[in-house]
């Protein structure tokens, strides 16, 4: 088959909140060497923070015109309205992408998205080269989403959501079950014994033989991540899901909202405040930007639970309002007014 008639390969990057999907995508783009790669980002919530992070990375090929944000809800719930038209538009370009990266939200189930590649409008034109699931090594090492009742009991004091049937566990398991490659990220934060134990635990959850590779900051060779040739849309039976047999699913257990972020005295002061707010209000995820007095660079912050990271991602543009913004994600029932007041205070 000639290159012009070959299907365009697409890689789905799945993974739970804060696992490092965006960082991994940026590493892929840094190795593109002129290859035309398009990125579809599905940010859960009304503000596409991940798209901003990618567009501001300064890597050739990672410019805004190569990044499409789908921020109208979980990609696996908006396939017909958002995903399929986006794919068609990319494929209809005068110079279509040679590879498509799809970064799902942390709450997305991969299997409905894989099924979408069988829709007549795109089936003959694109294929799922592979599903790469990024795992937050330290989070899993702390016992989150464990099926073992003893492990659940051990975490009860730290995470009340583990007292009952936690939908987050199903999301995590579905992401593993769909994977063609599992990236055990943040491996540098684990000792050798913990890393070996995690490899064993993850392998036991996988429904088939799938490689598990360790990574630091999502830094893996592009040859490891792309070119898997899985044709996952033809291999659905090997990817069991908690939602098999159901035509739809709900994410009503989660809330997402945006709050303004005031100017911060220092990165350390801001992170300390956000960690305290996350712990007090049981927030799952925060990510956004802030300004610092006298600093020309914008500060990007993101956290999972009370664990936060920060870096200066790009200069503020001339004439750009130095307004901080923060996406807050948690289970339904968050006290939005109290959280916004605590961040503003």
Secondary structure in CASP SS format (residue, H / E / C, confidence):
PFRMAT SS
TARGET T0000
AUTHOR 0000-0000-0000
METHOD secondary structure of the structure
MODEL  1
X C 1.00
X C 1.00
X C 1.00
X C 1.00
X C 1.00
X C 1.00
X C 1.00
X E 1.00
X E 1.00
X E 1.00
X E 1.00
X E 1.00
X E 1.00
X E 1.00
X E 1.00
X C 1.00
X C 1.00
X C 1.00
X C 1.00
X C 1.00
X H 1.00
X H 1.00
X H 1.00
X H 1.00
X H 1.00
X H 1.00
X H 1.00
X H 1.00
X H 1.00
X H 1.00
X C 1.00
X C 1.00
X C 1.00
X C 1.00
X C 1.00
X C 1.00
X E 1.00
X E 1.00
X E 1.00
X E 1.00
X E 1.00
X C 1.00
X C 1.00
X C 1.00
X C 1.00
X C 1.00
X C 1.00
X C 1.00
X H 1.00
X H 1.00
X H 1.00
X H 1.00
X H 1.00
X H 1.00
X H 1.00
X C 1.00
X C 1.00
X C 1.00
X C 1.00
X C 1.00
X C 1.00
X C 1.00
X C 1.00
X H 1.00
X H 1.00
X H 1.00
X E 1.00
X E 1.00
X E 1.00
X C 1.00
X C 1.00
X C 1.00
X C 1.00
X C 1.00
X H 1.00
X H 1.00
X H 1.00
X C 1.00
X H 1.00
X H 1.00
X H 1.00
X H 1.00
X H 1.00
X H 1.00
X H 1.00
X H 1.00
X H 1.00
X H 1.00
X H 1.00
X H 1.00
X H 1.00
X C 1.00
X C 1.00
X C 1.00
X C 1.00
X C 1.00
X C 1.00
X C 1.00
X E 1.00
X E 1.00
X E 1.00
X E 1.00
X E 1.00
X C 1.00
X C 1.00
X C 1.00
X C 1.00
X C 1.00
X C 1.00
X H 1.00
X H 1.00
X H 1.00
X H 1.00
X H 1.00
X H 1.00
X H 1.00
X C 1.00
X C 1.00
X C 1.00
X H 1.00
X H 1.00
X H 1.00
X H 1.00
X C 1.00
X C 1.00
X E 1.00
X E 1.00
X E 1.00
X E 1.00
X E 1.00
X E 1.00
X E 1.00
X E 1.00
X E 1.00
X E 1.00
X E 1.00
X H 1.00
X H 1.00
X H 1.00
X H 1.00
X H 1.00
X C 1.00
X C 1.00
X C 1.00
X C 1.00
X C 1.00
X C 1.00
X C 1.00
X H 1.00
X H 1.00
X H 1.00
X H 1.00
X H 1.00
X H 1.00
X C 1.00
X C 1.00
X C 1.00
X C 1.00
X C 1.00
X H 1.00
X H 1.00
X H 1.00
X H 1.00
X C 1.00
X C 1.00
X C 1.00
X H 1.00
X H 1.00
X H 1.00
X H 1.00
X H 1.00
X H 1.00
X H 1.00
X H 1.00
X H 1.00
X H 1.00
X H 1.00
X C 1.00
X C 1.00
X C 1.00
X E 1.00
X E 1.00
X E 1.00
X E 1.00
X E 1.00
X C 1.00
X H 1.00
X H 1.00
X H 1.00
X C 1.00
X C 1.00
X H 1.00
X H 1.00
X H 1.00
X H 1.00
X H 1.00
X H 1.00
X H 1.00
X H 1.00
X H 1.00
X H 1.00
X H 1.00
X H 1.00
X H 1.00
X H 1.00
X C 1.00
X C 1.00
X C 1.00
X C 1.00
X C 1.00
X E 1.00
X E 1.00
X E 1.00
X E 1.00
X C 1.00
X C 1.00
X C 1.00
X C 1.00
X C 1.00
X C 1.00
X C 1.00
X H 1.00
X H 1.00
X H 1.00
X H 1.00
X C 1.00
X C 1.00
X C 1.00
X C 1.00
X C 1.00
X C 1.00
X H 1.00
X H 1.00
X H 1.00
X C 1.00
X H 1.00
X H 1.00
X H 1.00
X C 1.00
X C 1.00
X C 1.00
X C 1.00
X C 1.00
X C 1.00
X C 1.00
X C 1.00
X C 1.00
X C 1.00
X C 1.00
X C 1.00
X C 1.00
X C 1.00
X C 1.00
X E 1.00
X E 1.00
X E 1.00
X E 1.00
X E 1.00
X E 1.00
X E 1.00
X E 1.00
X C 1.00
X C 1.00
X E 1.00
X C 1.00
X C 1.00
X H 1.00
X H 1.00
X H 1.00
X H 1.00
X H 1.00
X H 1.00
X H 1.00
X H 1.00
X H 1.00
X H 1.00
X H 1.00
X H 1.00
X H 1.00
X H 1.00
X H 1.00
X C 1.00
X C 1.00
X C 1.00
X E 1.00
X E 1.00
X E 1.00
X E 1.00
X E 1.00
X E 1.00
X C 1.00
X E 1.00
X C 1.00
X C 1.00
X C 1.00
X C 1.00
X E 1.00
X E 1.00
X E 1.00
X E 1.00
X E 1.00
X E 1.00
X E 1.00
X E 1.00
X C 1.00
X C 1.00
X E 1.00
X E 1.00
X E 1.00
X E 1.00
X E 1.00
X E 1.00
X E 1.00
X E 1.00
X E 1.00
X C 1.00
X C 1.00
X C 1.00
X C 1.00
X C 1.00
X C 1.00
X C 1.00
X C 1.00
X E 1.00
X E 1.00
X E 1.00
X E 1.00
X E 1.00
X E 1.00
X E 1.00
X E 1.00
X C 1.00
X C 1.00
X C 1.00
X C 1.00
X H 1.00
X H 1.00
X H 1.00
X H 1.00
X H 1.00
X H 1.00
X H 1.00
X H 1.00
X H 1.00
X C 1.00
END
